[in-house]
C-alpha cells in the first residue's frame, strides 16, 4: 500500500493531501530511509513521522485497503511519541 494512503486509512492524518505534503518535505522515514508518498508500506515497517512539534514512531501491523474508523487504531502500534522543541 502507498505511504500516503496508509496514513489516511489508518487515520494518522485526516487527509491524503496532508500525508503527501509531509512526506514530500522529507518528514517521514520508513526503516530509517526518507520516504516519498508513493513508497510501499509493508507489515512490520517502522515509520518515523515528524509533524509540527511532534515526532511519532510506529510499527505497521496491517495494510488493509478499507478499515472502519474504530478499527483503524489496530493498523499500527505506537513505539514512541515525543514533543520537539
C-alpha positions in Angstrom: 0.0 0.0 0.0 1.2 3.5 -0.8 2.5 5.5 2.2 0.1 8.4 1.7 -2.9 6.0 1.5 -1.8 4.1 4.6 -1.5 7.3 6.6 -5.0 8.3 5.5 -6.7 4.9 6.0 -5.1 4.4 9.4 -6.3 8.0 10.3 -2.8 9.2 11.4 -3.6 12.1 9.0 -7.1 13.3 8.2 -6.4 13.9 4.5 -4.3 12.2 2.0 -3.1 15.5 0.6 -1.6 16.4 4.0 0.1 13.0 4.2 1.6 13.7 0.7 2.8 17.1 1.7 4.5 15.9 4.8 6.3 13.1 3.0 7.3 15.3 0.1 9.0 17.6 2.7 11.1 14.6 3.9 9.5 14.4 7.3 8.7 10.7 7.1 11.1 7.8 7.1 10.5 4.1 6.7 13.0 1.9 8.3 15.4 4.8 8.5 15.1 5.9 4.9 13.4 9.0 3.6 10.0 8.1 2.0 8.0 9.5 -0.9 4.2 9.5 -0.9 4.3 6.5 -3.3 6.7 4.4 -1.2 5.2 0.9 -0.4 4.4 0.3 3.2 4.6 -3.3 4.4 3.7 -5.1 7.7 6.5 -4.6 10.3 7.9 -1.5 8.7 8.9 1.2 11.2 7.7 4.7 10.3 9.0 7.9 11.9 6.8 10.9 11.3 7.9 14.5 12.2 4.9 16.8 12.0 4.5 20.1 13.7 6.3 19.9 17.1 5.9 16.2 17.4 7.8 13.0 16.4 5.8 9.8 16.2 7.4 6.4 15.7 5.1 3.5 14.8 5.2 -0.1 13.6 2.9 -1.1 10.8 0.6 -4.0 11.8 -1.9 -4.1 9.0 -2.2 -2.7 5.4 -5.9 -3.2 4.7 -7.3 -1.0 1.9 -10.6 -0.2 3.8 -10.9 0.0 7.5 -13.7 1.2 9.7 -12.8 4.2 11.9 -13.0 2.1 15.1 -10.6 -0.5 13.7 -8.0 1.9 12.3 -6.0 2.0 15.6 -5.2 -1.7 15.0 -3.3 -0.9 11.8 -0.3 0.3 13.7 1.4 0.2 17.1 3.0 3.4 18.6 6.6 2.8 19.6 7.3 6.3 20.8 5.8 9.8 20.7 7.7 12.9 21.8 7.5 16.6 21.6 10.2 18.6 19.8 11.4 21.9 21.0 
